Amino acid sequence: MSAVQYIVEGGQRLQGSIRPAGNKNAALPIVAAALITDQPVQLHNVPRIRDIETLVELLRTTGAECEWNGENSLRIHAREVRAADLDPAMCVRIRASILLAAPLLARCGTVTLSPPGGDVIGRRRLDTHFHVLQALGATYELGARFRFDTKGLVGADVFLDEPSVTATENALVAAVAAKGRTILRNAASEPHVQDLAHFLVALGARIDGIGSNVYTIEGGLPLGGTTHEIGPDHIEVGSFIGLAAVTRSTLRIERAGVEHLRSTLLGFEKLGISCTVDGDDLIVPADQSRRMQNDLGGHVAKLEDQPWPAFPADTMSIAIVAATQCEGMILFHEKMFESRLYFTDKLVGMGARIVLCDPHRAIVSGPTQLRGGTVESPDIRAGMAMLLAALCADGTSVINNAQQIERGYERIEQRLGALGASIKRVTLSAQ
């Protein structure tokens, strides 16, 4: 992976329209789930990002045919699939490699995986994946690598010990292949999980309860091919709301998928940032109060993330940067990842008034004029947050390790450049 650096000139007002890319967190499980059928699958609105490219490489190692037949269109035909040991070097680059467990188990009866990689935002347990696959008839061995085997997946009534998104996705794919009825309780219901479920239904699966935390799947039905369009990325929409707010710009976010934005919009309203809905577009006006709304009784406001449909964990980093440009004080409570808030020390170095109370809570007092500096992108979402900070800062900023941002945001420097942002992308060397 090449090392990438962004050189950003702050203080530019932006204007225009921008369309969110396809949802990365929907595209990854759907691409993996394309292995469940031996018929061709055509996917549209697939984001051309590093994580997707890596997953496509992994699919090819199993014997699946994968062809980009458009800028954001991907054709997958897993006519025959072999349970090859998946390349550890590629597995460690993305967390989504664990999503290959269910489809390869269903097609081959066995799969060996290396521990998945991804963002360094704290411990991200995999226990729920093992428990749910075991409940559906698989056995596993743990060591330096993970091995799953099954003589045939069988439906079951399963209670997930946490509403894990990726574990729910593995469970849905396994349940579609399993003989008989499966009920998944305490399951995740994020928009990207719903998108995967709709894709599986388009293949011929029967799934009830999509959008809730209880899914009923009638498994073992014959599956065919389909054409499916990935939905818009609601996390990218949240990033663009924050972008408009910190640069004091008016932006139109086209085809924003507004039906999935209620918790996101409520969260930004706590910061004094409001949007208007125009059909399926979202308009973020430059004229905002940017005054944080205290809780009743004059208490300091609190914004916390929780499983869907509450405020998304992946939008917390963006909201923290936005808060540095708003008047008042707010407590952020990151409940899901114990290392995600550590990036705030980089914002403090740029002039933000932030107190990191503990690994899960931070207090932000604003507004403050940020100043340019040299920072590093620790993960996808914090990297995007640092880019927003640089765009509203006084002077020039250098963002190192920007390839992390590109794991989740497609051609972001070009797309923001079209709005008037000054971002120069520099490729440094191979890592």
C-alpha positions in Angstrom: 0.0 0.0 0.0 1.5 3.4 -1.0 1.8 6.1 1.6 -0.3 9.1 0.8 -0.1 12.6 2.1 -2.7 15.4 1.8 -1.5 19.0 1.8 -4.5 21.2 2.7 -5.0 25.0 2.5 -7.6 25.9 5.1 -10.1 28.8 5.2 -11.8 28.2 1.8 -15.5 28.6 1.5 -17.1 25.8 -0.5 -20.2 25.7 -2.7 -22.0 23.3 -5.0 -23.5 19.8 -4.9 -22.0 16.5 -3.9 -23.4 13.0 -4.1 -22.4 10.4 -1.5 -20.7 7.3 -2.7 -22.2 3.8 -2.3 -22.2 2.7 1.3 -18.9 1.0 2.0 -20.3 -1.0 4.8 -23.0 -2.3 2.6 -20.8 -3.0 -0.4 -18.3 -5.1 1.5 -20.8 -7.7 2.8 -22.7 -7.7 -0.5 -19.5 -8.4 -2.5 -18.6 -11.2 -0.1 -22.2 -12.6 -0.2 -22.0 -12.8 -4.0 -20.1 -16.1 -3.4 -23.2 -17.7 -2.0 -24.7 -18.2 -5.5 -23.2 -19.9 -8.6 -25.1 -17.4 -10.8 -23.8 -14.0 -12.0 -24.3 -10.9 -9.9 -24.1 -7.4 -11.2 -23.6 -4.6 -8.6 -23.9 -0.9 -9.2 -22.8 2.1 -7.2 -19.9 0.2 -5.6 -17.4 2.6 -4.1 -13.9 2.3 -5.7 -12.0 2.4 -2.4 -9.0 0.4 -1.1 -11.1 -1.9 1.1 -13.3 -2.9 -1.7 -10.4 -3.5 -4.1 -8.7 -5.7 -1.4 -11.9 -7.8 -0.9 -12.2 -8.2 -4.7 -8.7 -9.6 -4.8 -9.6 -12.0 -2.1 -12.6 -13.2 -4.0 -10.5 -13.9 -7.0 -8.3 -16.2 -5.0 -11.3 -18.4 -4.4 -11.9 -18.8 -8.1 -14.7 -16.3 -8.5 -14.7 -14.1 -11.6 -14.7 -10.4 -10.7 -14.7 -7.7 -13.3 -15.2 -4.0 -13.1 -17.4 -3.3 -16.1 -18.1 0.4 -15.2 -16.6 3.1 -13.0 -18.6 1.9 -10.1 -20.1 -1.4 -11.5 -18.8 -4.8 -10.5 -19.8 -8.2 -12.0 -19.1 -11.2 -9.9 -19.7 -14.8 -11.0 -18.7 -17.5 -8.5 -19.5 -20.3 -10.8 -17.0 -22.5 -8.9 -15.5 -21.7 -5.6 -12.6 -23.4 -3.9 -11.8 -23.1 -0.2 -8.3 -21.9 -0.6 -6.5 -20.5 2.4 -7.0 -16.8 2.1 -3.9 -14.6 1.8 -3.0 -13.5 5.3 -1.4 -10.3 4.0 -4.7 -9.3 2.3 -6.9 -10.4 5.3 -4.9 -8.2 7.7 -5.6 -5.1 5.6 -9.3 -5.2 6.0 -11.8 -6.3 8.7 -14.3 -7.3 6.0 -12.3 -10.5 5.3 -14.2 -12.2 8.1 -17.3 -11.8 6.0 -16.0 -14.6 3.7 -16.6 -17.1 6.5 -20.3 -17.7 5.9 -20.4 -17.9 2.1 -17.3 -20.1 1.8 -18.7 -22.4 4.5 -21.9 -22.7 2.6 -20.3 -23.4 -0.7 -17.3 -25.4 0.3 -17.9 -26.7 3.9 -14.6 -25.3 5.1 -12.7 -22.1 5.2 -9.4 -20.9 6.9 -9.0 -17.2 7.6 -6.3 -15.1 9.2 -7.4 -12.6 11.8 -8.9 -9.6 10.1 -7.3 -6.2 10.1 -9.0 -2.8 9.7 -9.0 0.4 11.8 -7.1 0.5 15.1 -10.0 1.9 17.3 -9.8 -0.5 20.1 -10.6 -4.2 20.6 -13.2 -5.4 18.1 -14.3 -8.8 19.3 -15.1 -11.6 16.9 -16.7 -13.9 19.5 -20.2 -13.3 18.1 -19.2 -14.6 14.6 -18.0 -17.9 16.1 -21.0 -18.4 18.3 -23.6 -17.7 15.6 -21.8 -19.9 13.0 -21.5 -22.7 15.6 -25.2 -22.4 16.4 -26.0 -22.9 12.7 -23.9 -26.1 12.5 -20.3 -25.1 12.1 -17.3 -26.1 14.1 -14.2 -24.0 14.5 -10.6 -24.1 15.6 -8.7 -21.1 17.0 -4.9 -20.6 16.5 -2.8 -18.3 14.5 -5.5 -18.7 11.9 -9.2 -19.5 12.2 -10.6 -22.7 10.6 -14.4 -23.3 10.2 -15.9 -26.6 9.1 -19.4 -27.8 8.6 -21.1 -31.0 7.3 -24.2 -28.9 6.5 -25.6 -25.7 8.0 -28.9 -26.0 9.8 -31.4 -23.4 10.9 -31.7 -22.5 14.5 -33.1 -19.9 17.0 -30.1 -17.7 17.7 -29.6 -14.9 20.2 -26.6 -12.8 19.3 -24.6 -11.8 22.5 -24.2 -8.3 21.0 -25.8 -6.6 18.0 -22.6 -6.8 16.0 -23.0 -5.6 12.4 -20.5 -7.9 10.7 -21.6 -10.9 12.8 -25.3 -10.2 11.8 -24.2 -10.1 8.2 -22.3 -13.4 8.5 -25.3 -14.9 10.2 -27.8 -13.7 7.5 -25.7 -15.3 4.8 -25.2 -18.5 6.7 -28.9 -18.7 7.5 -29.9 -18.2 3.9 -27.8 -21.3 3.1 -28.9 -23.3 6.1 -31.7 -25.9 5.8 -34.8 -24.9 7.7 -35.8 -21.8 9.6 -33.5 -19.5 11.4 -34.5 -16.7 13.8 -31.8 -14.1 14.6 -32.5 -12.1 17.7 -30.7 -9.0 19.0 -29.4 -8.6 15.5 -28.0 -5.4 14.0 -30.3 -3.3 11.8 -28.1 -0.6 10.3 -28.9 0.6 6.8 -26.0 -1.5 5.4 -27.4 -4.6 7.1 -30.8 -3.9 5.5 -29.1 -3.5 2.1 -27.4 -6.9 2.4 -30.7 -8.5 3.4 -32.5 -6.9 0.4 -29.7 -8.2 -1.9 -30.1 -11.8 -0.5 -33.9 -11.5 -1.1 -33.1 -10.5 -4.7 -31.1 -13.7 -5.0 -34.2 -15.7 -4.0 -33.8 -15.8 -0.2 -36.8 -15.4 2.1 -36.1 -12.9 5.0 -38.7 -11.3 7.3 -38.0 -8.5 9.8 -35.6 -6.4 7.7 -35.0 -3.2 9.5 -35.8 -4.7 12.9 -33.6 -6.5 15.4 -35.3 -9.9 14.8 -34.9 -11.6 11.4 -36.7 -14.8 10.3 -35.0 -16.6 7.5 -36.4 -19.6 5.6 -33.1 -21.2 4.5 -32.0 -23.6 1.8 -34.0 -22.1 -1.0 -32.5 -22.1 -4.5 -30.5 -18.9 -5.3 -30.1 -17.2 -8.6 -28.4 -14.1 -9.9 -29.5 -10.5 -9.7 -28.6 -6.9 -10.4 -28.4 -4.7 -7.3 -27.6 -1.1 -6.6 -25.7 -0.2 -3.3 -27.5 2.5 -1.3 -25.9 5.8 -0.4 -23.4 6.0 2.5 -25.1 7.7 5.4 -21.8 8.1 7.2 -20.4 10.0 4.2 -23.6 12.2 4.3 -22.8 13.0 8.0 -19.2 13.8 6.9 -20.5 16.3 4.3 -22.9 17.9 6.9 -19.8 18.5 9.1 -17.8 19.7 6.2 -20.4 22.4 5.3 -20.7 23.4 9.0 -17.0 23.9 9.7 -16.3 25.8 6.4 -19.5 27.9 6.8 -20.6 26.8 3.3 -23.9 26.0 1.7 -23.8 22.5 0.2 -26.5 20.3 -1.4 -26.0 16.6 -0.7 -27.8 14.8 -3.6 -29.6 11.5 -3.2 -28.7 11.5 0.4 -31.0 8.6 1.5 -32.8 10.9 3.9 -34.9 8.0 5.3 -31.9 6.8 7.2 -30.7 10.2 8.5 -33.1 11.0 11.5 -30.6 10.2 14.2 -27.7 11.9 12.3 -29.8 15.1 11.9 -30.8 15.1 15.5 -27.2 14.8 16.6 -26.1 17.7 14.5 -29.0 19.8 15.7 -27.5 19.5 19.2 -24.6 21.4 17.9 -26.8 24.1 16.3 -26.4 22.7 12.8 -29.6 22.2 10.9 -30.4 20.9 7.4 -33.4 21.1 5.1 -34.8 18.2 3.1 -35.6 18.7 -0.6 -36.9 15.4 -2.0 -34.1 13.0 -1.5 -31.5 15.8 -1.3 -30.2 17.4 1.8 -29.3 21.1 1.9 -26.9 22.4 4.6 -27.1 26.2 4.6 -24.1 28.4 5.5 -26.3 30.5 7.8 -26.4 28.4 11.0 -26.7 29.3 14.7 -23.8 26.9 15.6 -24.9 27.3 19.2 -24.9 24.0 21.1 -28.3 23.2 22.7 -28.1 22.6 26.4 -30.1 19.8 27.9 -33.2 20.8 29.9 -32.4 22.7 33.0 -29.3 24.2 31.5 -27.2 21.1 31.8 -24.3 20.5 29.4 -25.5 18.7 26.3 -24.4 15.1 25.7 -24.1 13.3 22.3 -23.6 9.6 22.5 -23.5 6.8 20.0 -25.5 3.6 20.2 -26.5 0.7 17.9 -28.9 1.7 15.1 -31.1 3.6 14.9 -29.3 5.9 17.4 -26.5 8.3 16.4 -23.9 6.3 14.4 -20.5 5.5 16.0 -18.7 6.2 12.7 -20.0 9.8 12.7 -18.7 10.7 16.2 -15.3 11.9 15.0 -16.9 14.2 12.5 -19.3 15.6 15.1 -16.4 16.3 17.4 -14.6 18.5 14.8 -17.9 20.2 14.1 -18.3 21.0 17.8 -15.0 22.8 17.9 -16.6 25.4 15.6 -19.8 25.8 17.6 -20.5 28.0 20.6 -20.9 26.2 23.9 -19.9 23.0 25.6 -20.8 19.4 24.9 -19.9 15.9 26.3 -19.3 13.2 23.7 -19.7 9.6 24.9 -18.2 7.1 22.6 -19.6 3.8 23.9 -18.6 1.3 21.3 -14.8 1.7 20.7 -12.4 2.4 23.5 -9.6 3.9 21.4 -11.6 6.0 18.9 -11.3 9.3 20.9 -7.5 9.3 21.1 -7.3 11.3 17.9 -8.6 14.3 19.8 -5.0 15.1 20.9 -4.3 16.0 17.3 -7.1 18.5 17.4 -5.8 19.9 20.6 -2.5 20.5 18.9 -4.4 22.5 16.2 -5.9 24.7 18.9 -9.1 22.9 19.9 -10.4 23.1 23.5 -11.0 19.4 24.3 -10.7 17.5 27.5 -10.3 13.8 27.1 -12.0 12.5 30.2 -11.3 8.8 29.6 -11.1 6.5 26.6 -14.8 6.9 26.0 -15.7 10.5 26.9 -14.5 13.9 25.7 -15.7 17.4 26.5 -15.5 20.0 23.7 -15.7 23.8 24.3 -16.1 26.0 21.3 -15.7 27.9 19.1 -12.0 28.0 18.5 -10.0 29.0 15.5 -7.9 26.0 14.5 -4.5 26.4 13.1 -2.8 24.3 10.4 -0.4 21.6 11.5 1.1 18.3 10.6 -1.1 15.4 11.7 -1.6 11.8 11.0 -4.7 9.9 10.0 -5.1 7.0 12.6 -8.2 5.4 11.0 -10.8 6.1 8.3 -13.3 8.2 10.3 -10.7 10.1 12.4 -8.8 10.7 9.2 -11.8 12.3 7.5 -12.4 14.4 10.7 -8.8 15.6 10.5 -9.4 16.6 6.9 -12.4 18.7 8.0 -10.3 20.3 10.7 -7.6 21.2 8.2 -10.1 22.7 5.8 -11.4 25.1 8.4 -8.0 25.8 10.0 -5.9 28.9 9.5 -3.0 28.1 7.2 -1.6 24.9 5.7 -2.0 21.4 7.1 -0.2 18.2 6.2 -2.1 15.0 6.8 0.1 11.9 6.8 -1.1 8.3 6.5 -4.0 9.6 4.3 -4.3 6.3 2.6 -6.4 5.3 5.7 -9.0 7.9 4.6 -9.0 6.4 1.1 -9.9 3.0 2.5 -13.4 4.5 3.1 -13.8 7.6 0.9 -13.6 7.4 -2.8 -11.5 10.1 -4.6 -12.2 12.4 -1.7 -9.7 15.1 -2.7 -11.1 15.3 -6.2 -14.7 15.5 -5.0 -14.1 18.1 -2.4 -11.8 20.0 -4.8 -14.8 20.3 -7.1 -16.5 22.2 -4.3 -13.6 24.6 -3.9 -11.4 22.8 -1.3 -7.7 23.1 -1.7 -6.3 19.5 -1.2 -3.1 18.3 -2.9 -2.6 14.5 -2.9 1.0 13.3 -2.8 2.1 9.7 -3.1 5.2 9.2 -1.1 6.4 5.6 -1.3 5.4 2.0 -1.0 4.9 0.5 2.4 
